[in-house]
Amino acid sequence: MLSTVNLTQRYGKRVLFDKINMTMDVGKRYGLIGANGAGKSTFMKILAGELEPSDGEVQLQPGLKLGMLSQNQYAFEEFTLTDAVLYGNKKLYDAQKEKEKLYMEGDFESDEVNNRLGELEMICADEDPTYESDVKIEKLLQSLGFPAGQHGELMSSLTGGDKFKILLAQVLFLKPDVLLLDEPTNNLDMGTISWLEQELKRHEGTLMVISHDRHFLNGVVTHILDLDFQNIREFTGNYDEWYIAANLIAKQAEIDRAKGLKEKEELESFIKRFSANASKAKQATSRQKQLDKLDVQAIKLSSRRDPSIMFKPHRDIGNEILDVENLSKSYDGETVFENLSFKVNAGDKIALIGGNGVGKTTLLKILMEEIQPDAGSMKWGQTITYSYFPQNTTDLVVGDEELPQWIQGFDVKWHIDDIRKTLGRMLFSGEEQKKKIDACSGGEKHRVMLSKMMMDSANFLVMDEPDNHLDLEAIVALGEALHNYKGGVICVSHDRELIDAFANRIIQINENGSIIDFEGDYESFVEQHGK
């Protein structure tokens, strides 16, 4: 359906990928993975025709539709929600809008107008043969959490996260033969992610998806495309199956490379000892030829690096941790939650879940004393020191300082060498630590904030979607760190794999402001309460 021929992309001396030759087949759902900066989004944009490659070409089978999830949330501000989704099929959108205009303003005694209306009717019939586009759009919008009464409102009335949902509905409405999705689960709650999984499993053409949500990838994809070493390797299976196989391959490559290095060392030693000895010269020449053929660099390990996240509390957490009693909060007369109560006990690692807009971030801001509740109270234990990862971390990690100096600004007593070691654990090498904070990407800012939290040495962690902007390796490392952490945790996340890794208690805030407080892991919660 879609092929690449010698596809190459370079920026100056830096080569993202080189001479990629691959074919995406009908019925297959591909997960495109790779380290941050490897070129995944660039590759997808080239497939969609949004970027020109440095060399090579993309070949789409004639007559097929290709659709890519747009990232421009503000492109449709003056469109209604319904029209923004309809625009996904621009041919149908243009025909319907021109037809509506002619019916309102046209001269029906004009042959030209009547002929044009006939042409437009044919286009609409071709693009929407069952005449159900309005019903399909309504179902899509309702599935994404937009009630029928909202469908006629303007896009400008929505938050950034909800605008992104409309862009997702837009590309799904097109039902393209080749569907390209870059991080489609961003801003979706767990219920909507589950709905999207089922939608994509029913996709009849070809799908390529980039996602840092491991559970989502496992549920959707049939093949993995691994972008590494400027090349793409295809693997049959989901992400977990690829991960197991890739680690076995990496381990074998490491063994082979170690053997190769040892052999190289022995050959070099022999040549050095005997090349000046006439009687041994022939042997030395033979060994030199062996050495020339030995390409140790060809036995490559993965270019990915796993961060080493470790939260160490400076003191024991104690038994009195957090009491929340009858908290209530409203905005502009709209109740977010009411009479919300719970107590955090020693050993609790809580995943705070619920649909978008139910008040998860609001609750955390109250706990952090950033905002005041309308009623009720909360009290931290006297032994508690907390560290906070806010949802808007990328907006808060700002400044013209270099990375270590920015972190030291939180506590001048922190030794700069300890800060540098912590940044190193988060994959910032010596040179990378000289980068200015404002020059960091979203993923880098999240790693800087996690570095700062490691320096905090707090005994309670409050985290609001810390996995956003992190790659798969970093999310796995974060899950392990929270699992091994000796303190308490309250963490908001829509990533099931992350929640499965650490949570032993689930608190769900419902649409009506009530809560479900469940002692146990997420899998047990789902069995008892559903998704």
C-alpha positions as CSV (number, residue, x, y, z in Angstrom):
1,M,0.0,0.0,0.0
2,L,2.7,2.4,1.0
3,S,6.5,2.0,0.2
4,T,9.7,3.9,0.7
5,V,12.6,3.8,-1.7
6,N,16.0,4.8,-0.4
7,L,14.4,7.3,2.0
8,T,17.0,9.5,3.6
9,Q,16.8,12.5,5.9
10,R,19.7,14.6,7.1
11,Y,20.1,18.0,8.7
12,G,23.5,19.3,8.0
13,K,26.0,16.6,9.0
14,R,23.4,14.8,11.2
15,V,21.7,11.8,9.5
16,L,18.4,10.8,11.0
17,F,17.8,7.8,8.7
18,D,19.6,6.6,5.6
19,K,18.2,4.6,2.6
20,I,15.1,3.2,4.2
21,N,13.4,0.6,1.9
22,M,10.2,-0.8,3.4
23,T,6.6,-1.6,2.5
24,M,3.6,-1.2,4.7
25,D,1.0,-3.9,3.9
26,V,-2.8,-3.9,4.1
27,G,-4.2,-5.3,7.4
28,K,-1.0,-4.6,9.4
29,R,-0.8,-2.2,12.3
30,Y,2.7,-0.9,12.8
31,G,4.1,0.7,16.0
32,L,7.0,3.0,15.2
33,I,9.4,3.2,18.1
34,G,12.8,4.7,18.8
35,A,14.7,6.9,21.2
36,N,13.7,10.6,21.5
37,G,15.3,12.5,18.6
38,A,15.7,9.4,16.5
39,G,13.4,10.9,13.8
40,K,10.1,9.1,14.3
41,S,7.9,12.1,13.8
42,T,10.0,13.3,10.9
43,F,9.7,9.9,9.2
44,M,5.9,10.0,9.6
45,K,5.7,13.6,8.3
46,I,7.6,12.5,5.2
47,L,5.3,9.6,4.6
48,A,2.3,12.0,4.8
49,G,3.9,14.4,2.4
50,E,4.3,17.2,5.0
51,L,8.1,17.2,4.7
52,E,10.4,16.6,1.8
53,P,13.1,14.0,2.3
54,S,16.7,14.7,1.6
55,D,16.7,11.8,-0.8
56,G,14.6,8.9,-1.9
57,E,10.8,8.8,-2.3
58,V,7.5,7.6,-0.9
59,Q,5.2,5.6,-3.1
60,L,1.4,5.4,-2.3
61,Q,-0.7,3.0,-4.3
62,P,-2.8,5.1,-6.7
63,G,-6.4,5.7,-5.6
64,L,-5.7,5.2,-1.9
65,K,-6.4,7.8,0.8
66,L,-3.8,8.7,3.3
67,G,-4.6,10.5,6.6
68,M,-2.4,11.8,9.3
69,L,-3.3,13.1,12.7
70,S,-2.8,16.9,12.7
71,Q,-0.9,18.5,15.5
72,N,-2.1,22.1,14.8
73,Q,-4.8,22.5,17.5
74,Y,-5.6,26.1,16.5
75,A,-6.2,25.6,12.8
76,F,-10.0,25.5,13.1
77,E,-10.9,28.1,15.7
78,E,-13.9,29.5,13.7
79,F,-15.2,26.0,12.8
80,T,-18.0,24.3,14.8
81,L,-17.0,21.0,16.3
82,T,-19.1,19.2,13.6
83,D,-17.5,21.1,10.7
84,A,-14.0,20.6,12.0
85,V,-14.5,16.8,12.0
86,L,-16.2,16.9,8.6
87,Y,-13.2,18.8,7.3
88,G,-11.3,15.5,7.7
89,N,-12.8,14.6,4.3
90,K,-12.1,17.9,2.6
91,K,-13.6,16.9,-0.7
92,L,-16.9,16.1,1.1
93,Y,-16.7,19.2,3.3
94,D,-16.1,21.5,0.3
95,A,-19.0,19.9,-1.7
96,Q,-21.4,20.1,1.2
97,K,-20.6,23.7,2.0
98,E,-20.8,24.8,-1.7
99,K,-24.1,23.0,-2.0
100,E,-25.5,24.7,1.1
101,K,-24.5,28.1,-0.2
102,L,-26.1,27.5,-3.6
103,Y,-29.3,26.4,-2.0
104,M,-29.4,29.5,0.1
105,E,-28.2,32.0,-2.5
106,G,-28.4,30.3,-6.0
107,D,-30.6,31.1,-8.9
108,F,-32.5,27.9,-9.5
109,E,-33.6,29.0,-12.9
110,S,-29.9,29.0,-14.0
111,D,-28.8,25.9,-15.8
112,E,-25.2,26.6,-14.5
113,V,-26.4,26.5,-10.9
114,N,-28.5,23.4,-11.4
115,N,-25.7,21.6,-13.2
116,R,-23.3,22.5,-10.5
117,L,-25.7,21.2,-7.9
118,G,-25.8,17.9,-9.8
119,E,-22.0,17.7,-9.8
120,L,-21.9,18.4,-6.1
121,E,-24.5,15.8,-5.4
122,M,-22.4,13.2,-7.2
123,I,-19.3,14.2,-5.2
124,C,-21.3,13.8,-1.9
125,A,-22.7,10.5,-3.1
126,D,-19.2,9.2,-3.9
127,E,-17.7,10.4,-0.6
128,D,-20.7,9.5,1.6
129,P,-22.7,6.8,-0.2
130,T,-24.9,6.0,2.8
131,Y,-25.6,9.7,3.5
132,E,-24.7,9.1,7.2
133,S,-21.8,11.5,7.6
134,D,-23.7,13.5,10.2
135,V,-24.5,10.4,12.2
136,K,-20.9,9.2,12.1
137,I,-19.6,12.6,13.2
138,E,-22.1,12.7,16.1
139,K,-21.0,9.2,17.3
140,L,-17.3,10.1,17.1
141,L,-17.8,13.2,19.1
142,Q,-19.9,11.6,21.7
143,S,-17.3,8.7,22.0
144,L,-14.7,11.4,22.7
145,G,-16.7,13.0,25.5
146,F,-18.5,15.8,23.6
147,P,-22.3,15.7,24.3
148,A,-24.7,16.5,21.4
149,G,-25.5,20.0,22.7
150,Q,-21.8,21.0,22.3
151,H,-21.4,19.9,18.6
152,G,-22.5,23.3,17.2
153,E,-20.1,25.3,19.4
154,L,-16.9,26.8,18.0
155,M,-13.5,25.1,18.3
156,S,-12.2,28.4,20.0
157,S,-14.4,27.5,23.0
158,L,-12.4,24.3,23.7
159,T,-9.3,23.8,25.8
160,G,-6.1,22.7,24.1
161,G,-6.6,19.0,25.1
162,D,-10.1,19.0,23.7
163,K,-9.1,20.6,20.5
164,F,-6.6,17.7,20.0
165,K,-9.5,15.2,20.5
166,I,-11.4,16.9,17.6
167,L,-8.3,16.5,15.4
168,L,-8.3,12.8,16.3
169,A,-12.0,12.6,15.3
170,Q,-11.2,14.4,12.1
171,V,-8.7,11.9,10.9
172,L,-10.8,8.9,12.0
173,F,-13.8,10.3,10.2
174,L,-11.8,10.2,6.9
175,K,-11.4,6.4,7.2
176,P,-8.2,6.6,5.2
177,D,-6.6,3.5,3.7
178,V,-3.3,4.5,5.3
179,L,-3.7,6.0,8.8
180,L,-0.7,7.7,10.4
181,L,-1.0,8.7,14.1
182,D,1.6,10.5,16.1
183,E,0.9,10.3,19.9
184,P,-2.9,9.9,19.5
185,T,-3.4,9.1,23.3
186,N,-2.2,12.6,24.4
187,N,-5.0,14.3,26.4
188,L,-7.2,11.2,26.5
189,D,-8.4,9.6,29.7
190,M,-8.2,5.8,30.2
191,G,-11.7,5.1,29.0
192,T,-11.2,7.0,25.8
193,I,-7.9,5.3,25.2
194,S,-9.6,2.0,25.5
195,W,-12.3,3.1,23.0
196,L,-9.6,4.2,20.6
197,E,-7.8,0.8,20.9
198,Q,-11.0,-0.9,19.7
199,E,-11.5,1.6,16.9
200,L,-8.0,1.1,15.6
201,K,-8.2,-2.7,15.8
202,R,-11.2,-2.4,13.4
203,H,-9.2,-0.3,10.9
204,E,-9.3,-2.2,7.6
205,G,-6.3,-0.6,5.8
206,T,-2.8,0.1,7.1
207,L,-1.9,1.9,10.3
208,M,1.3,3.4,11.7
209,V,1.3,4.8,15.2
210,I,3.9,6.5,17.4
211,S,3.1,6.2,21.1
212,H,4.9,6.2,24.5
213,D,1.9,4.3,26.0
214,R,3.1,0.7,26.2
215,H,-0.2,-0.8,27.0
216,F,-1.8,1.0,24.1
217,L,0.9,-0.3,21.7
218,N,0.5,-3.8,23.0
219,G,-3.3,-3.6,22.5
220,V,-3.2,-2.2,19.0
221,V,-0.1,-3.1,16.9
222,T,0.7,-6.3,15.0
223,H,4.2,-5.2,14.0
224,I,7.0,-3.1,15.5
225,L,9.2,-0.8,13.3
226,D,12.3,0.0,15.3
227,L,14.1,3.2,14.2
228,D,17.7,2.8,15.4
229,F,21.2,3.3,13.9
230,Q,19.6,5.4,11.1
231,N,17.7,2.3,9.9
232,I,14.3,0.7,10.5
233,R,14.0,-3.0,11.4
234,E,10.6,-4.7,11.3
235,F,9.5,-7.1,13.9
236,T,6.3,-9.2,14.0
237,G,4.5,-8.9,17.3
238,N,3.5,-6.2,19.8
239,Y,5.8,-4.0,21.9
240,D,6.4,-6.5,24.8
241,E,7.2,-9.3,22.4
242,W,9.7,-6.9,20.6
243,Y,11.2,-5.8,23.9
244,I,11.9,-9.4,25.0
245,A,13.4,-10.3,21.6
246,A,15.4,-7.1,21.4
247,N,17.0,-7.6,24.8
248,L,18.0,-11.1,23.9
249,I,19.5,-9.8,20.6
250,A,21.3,-7.0,22.5
251,K,22.7,-9.4,25.1
252,Q,24.0,-11.7,22.3
253,A,25.5,-8.7,20.5
254,E,27.2,-7.7,23.7
255,I,28.7,-11.1,24.1
256,D,29.8,-11.2,20.4
257,R,31.3,-7.8,20.7
258,A,33.2,-8.7,23.9
259,K,34.6,-11.7,22.1
260,G,35.5,-9.6,19.1
261,L,37.3,-7.0,21.3
262,K,39.3,-9.8,23.0
263,E,40.2,-11.3,19.6
264,K,41.2,-7.9,18.3
265,E,43.4,-7.3,21.4
266,E,45.1,-10.6,21.0
267,L,45.8,-10.0,17.3
268,E,47.2,-6.5,17.9
269,S,49.4,-7.9,20.7
270,F,50.7,-10.6,18.4
271,I,51.4,-8.2,15.5
272,K,53.2,-5.8,17.9
273,R,55.4,-8.6,19.3
274,F,56.4,-10.3,16.1
275,S,56.1,-7.9,13.1
276,A,59.8,-6.9,13.7
277,N,60.9,-10.6,13.8
278,A,61.8,-11.9,10.3
279,S,60.9,-15.5,11.1
280,K,57.5,-14.4,12.4
281,A,56.8,-11.8,9.7
282,K,54.6,-14.1,7.6
283,Q,52.4,-15.0,10.6
284,A,52.2,-11.3,11.6
285,T,51.1,-10.4,8.1
286,S,48.4,-13.1,8.2
287,R,47.2,-11.9,11.6
288,Q,47.1,-8.3,10.3
289,K,44.7,-9.4,7.5
290,Q,42.5,-11.1,10.1
291,L,42.5,-7.9,12.1
292,D,41.6,-5.8,9.0
293,K,38.6,-8.1,8.5
294,L,37.4,-7.9,12.1
295,D,34.8,-5.2,12.2
296,V,34.0,-4.9,15.9
297,Q,32.0,-1.7,15.3
298,A,29.6,-3.6,13.1
299,I,28.4,-5.5,16.1
300,K,26.3,-2.6,17.4
301,L,24.4,-2.5,20.7
302,S,21.2,-0.5,20.8
303,S,21.7,3.3,20.7
304,R,19.0,3.6,23.4
305,R,20.0,4.4,26.9
306,D,17.8,3.7,30.0
307,P,17.7,6.4,32.6
308,S,18.5,5.4,36.2
309,I,15.7,7.0,38.3
310,M,16.1,6.6,42.1
311,F,14.1,8.4,44.8
312,K,15.7,8.1,48.2
313,P,13.9,9.7,51.1
314,H,16.1,11.5,53.6
315,R,14.0,10.2,56.6
316,D,11.3,7.6,57.3
317,I,7.8,8.6,56.4
318,G,6.2,7.8,59.8
319,N,2.5,6.8,60.3
320,E,0.8,10.2,60.2
321,I,0.9,11.0,56.5
322,L,-2.2,12.8,55.0
323,D,-5.8,13.4,56.1
324,V,-8.3,14.8,53.6
325,E,-11.7,15.6,55.0
326,N,-14.8,16.8,53.1
327,L,-12.9,18.8,50.4
328,S,-15.2,20.7,48.0
329,K,-14.2,22.8,45.0
330,S,-16.2,24.7,42.3
331,Y,-15.3,26.9,39.4
332,D,-17.7,29.5,38.1
333,G,-20.6,27.8,39.8
334,E,-19.7,24.3,38.4
335,T,-18.9,21.8,41.1
336,V,-15.7,19.9,40.5
337,F,-16.0,17.6,43.5
338,E,-17.8,17.7,46.9
339,N,-17.2,16.3,50.3
340,L,-14.1,14.3,49.1
341,S,-12.4,12.5,52.0
342,F,-9.6,9.9,52.2
343,K,-6.7,9.1,54.5
344,V,-3.2,8.1,53.2
345,N,-1.6,5.3,55.2
346,A,2.0,4.2,55.5
347,G,3.0,2.1,52.4
348,D,0.3,3.6,50.2
349,K,1.2,4.3,46.6
350,I,-1.9,5.8,45.1
351,A,-2.8,6.1,41.4
352,L,-5.4,8.9,41.1
353,I,-7.5,8.3,38.0
354,G,-10.7,9.5,36.4
355,G,-11.9,11.2,33.2
356,N,-10.6,14.5,32.0
357,G,-12.1,17.4,33.9
358,V,-13.1,15.5,37.0
359,G,-10.7,17.5,39.2
360,K,-7.5,15.3,39.6
361,T,-5.2,18.2,38.9
362,T,-7.3,20.5,41.1
363,L,-7.1,18.0,44.0
364,L,-3.3,17.9,43.7
365,K,-3.0,21.7,43.6
366,I,-5.1,21.8,46.8
367,L,-2.7,19.2,48.4
368,M,0.2,21.4,47.3
369,E,-1.5,24.5,48.8
370,E,-1.4,26.2,45.4
371,I,-5.2,26.8,45.5
372,Q,-7.7,26.8,48.4
373,P,-10.7,24.5,48.6
374,D,-14.2,26.0,49.0
375,A,-14.8,23.8,52.0
376,G,-13.1,21.0,53.9
377,S,-9.5,20.5,55.1
378,M,-6.4,18.6,54.4
379,K,-3.5,18.0,56.8
380,W,0.0,16.6,56.2
381,G,1.8,14.7,58.9
382,Q,4.7,16.5,60.7
383,T,7.3,14.1,59.4
384,I,6.3,14.6,55.7
385,T,8.4,16.3,53.2
386,Y,6.9,16.2,49.7
387,S,8.2,16.8,46.2
388,Y,5.8,17.8,43.4
389,F,5.7,17.1,39.7
390,P,3.1,19.5,38.2
391,Q,1.1,18.8,35.0
392,N,2.5,22.0,33.4
393,T,6.1,21.2,34.1
394,T,7.2,22.2,30.6
395,D,5.8,25.7,31.3
396,L,7.6,26.0,34.7
397,V,11.0,24.7,33.7
398,V,12.2,27.9,32.2
399,G,15.2,30.2,32.4
400,D,18.6,31.0,30.8
401,E,20.6,29.1,33.3
402,E,22.4,25.9,32.5
403,L,20.8,22.7,33.8
404,P,22.9,22.2,37.1
405,Q,22.5,25.9,38.0
406,W,18.7,25.8,37.5
407,I,18.4,22.8,39.9
408,Q,20.8,24.4,42.5
409,G,18.5,27.4,42.5
410,F,16.0,25.3,44.6
411,D,18.6,24.7,47.4
412,V,22.0,26.3,47.4
413,K,23.2,23.6,49.9
414,W,22.9,21.0,47.1
415,H,26.5,20.3,46.0
416,I,27.0,20.9,42.2
417,D,28.8,17.5,41.8
418,D,25.8,15.7,43.2
419,I,23.5,17.6,40.9
420,R,25.7,16.7,37.9
421,K,25.7,13.0,38.9
422,T,21.9,13.1,39.2
423,L,21.5,14.7,35.7
424,G,23.9,12.1,34.4
425,R,21.5,9.4,35.7
426,M,18.8,11.1,33.6
427,L,21.0,10.8,30.5
428,F,22.4,14.3,30.4
429,S,26.0,13.9,29.5
430,G,28.7,16.4,30.5
431,E,28.3,18.6,27.4
432,E,24.5,18.3,27.5
433,Q,24.4,19.7,31.0
434,K,25.7,23.0,29.6
435,K,22.5,23.4,27.7
436,K,20.3,26.4,28.7
437,I,17.0,25.4,30.3
438,D,14.9,27.4,27.7
439,A,16.6,25.4,24.9
440,C,15.3,22.0,26.3
441,S,12.6,20.0,24.6
442,G,9.5,18.9,26.5
443,G,11.0,15.5,27.3
444,E,14.2,17.0,28.5
445,K,12.4,19.4,30.8
446,H,10.5,16.4,32.3
447,R,13.9,14.7,32.9
448,V,15.3,17.9,34.5
449,M,12.3,18.0,36.8
450,L,12.7,14.3,37.8
451,S,16.4,15.1,38.5
452,K,15.3,17.9,40.8
453,M,12.9,15.6,42.5
454,M,15.7,13.1,43.1
455,M,17.7,15.8,44.7
456,D,14.8,16.7,47.0
457,S,15.1,13.4,48.8
458,A,11.5,13.8,49.9
459,N,9.5,11.0,51.6
460,F,6.3,11.7,49.7
461,L,5.9,12.2,45.9
462,V,3.0,14.0,44.3
463,M,3.0,13.6,40.5
464,D,0.6,14.9,37.9
465,E,1.1,13.0,34.6
466,P,4.9,12.7,34.8
467,D,5.0,10.3,31.9
468,N,4.0,13.0,29.4
469,H,6.9,13.7,26.9
470,L,8.9,10.7,28.3
471,D,10.0,7.9,25.9
472,L,9.1,4.3,26.6
473,E,12.5,3.5,28.3
474,A,12.1,6.5,30.7
475,I,8.5,5.5,31.6
476,V,9.6,1.9,32.4
477,A,12.4,3.3,34.6
478,L,10.0,5.7,36.3
479,G,7.6,2.8,37.1
480,E,10.5,0.8,38.6
481,A,11.7,3.8,40.6
482,L,8.2,4.3,42.1
483,H,7.9,0.6,42.8
484,N,11.2,0.6,44.7
485,Y,10.6,3.9,46.5
486,K,10.4,3.7,50.3
487,G,8.1,6.7,50.7
488,G,4.4,7.5,49.7
489,V,3.1,8.3,46.3
490,I,0.0,10.0,44.8
491,C,0.3,10.0,41.0
492,V,-2.1,11.0,38.2
493,S,-1.5,9.0,35.0
494,H,-3.4,7.6,32.1
495,D,-0.6,5.1,31.4
496,R,-1.8,1.6,32.5
497,E,1.7,0.1,32.4
498,L,3.0,2.9,34.7
499,I,0.1,2.4,37.1
500,D,0.5,-1.4,37.1
501,A,4.2,-0.9,38.0
502,F,3.8,0.9,41.3
503,A,0.2,1.4,42.5
504,N,-1.2,-0.6,45.4
505,R,-4.3,1.7,45.9
506,I,-6.6,3.2,43.3
507,I,-8.6,6.4,43.9
508,Q,-11.0,7.2,41.0
509,I,-12.8,10.5,40.9
510,N,-16.2,10.0,39.2
511,E,-18.0,12.5,36.9
512,N,-20.4,13.3,39.8
513,G,-17.6,14.3,42.1
514,S,-17.8,11.1,44.2
515,I,-14.8,8.7,44.5
516,I,-14.1,5.0,44.5
517,D,-11.3,4.2,46.9
518,F,-9.9,0.8,46.2
519,E,-7.2,-1.1,48.1
520,G,-5.3,-3.2,45.5
521,D,-3.6,-3.0,42.2
522,Y,-5.1,-1.6,39.0
523,E,-5.8,-5.0,37.4
524,S,-7.9,-6.0,40.5
525,F,-9.6,-2.6,40.3
526,V,-10.6,-3.2,36.7
527,E,-11.9,-6.7,37.5
528,Q,-14.2,-5.3,40.2
529,H,-15.2,-1.9,38.8
530,G,-14.5,-2.1,35.1
531,K,-12.5,0.5,33.1
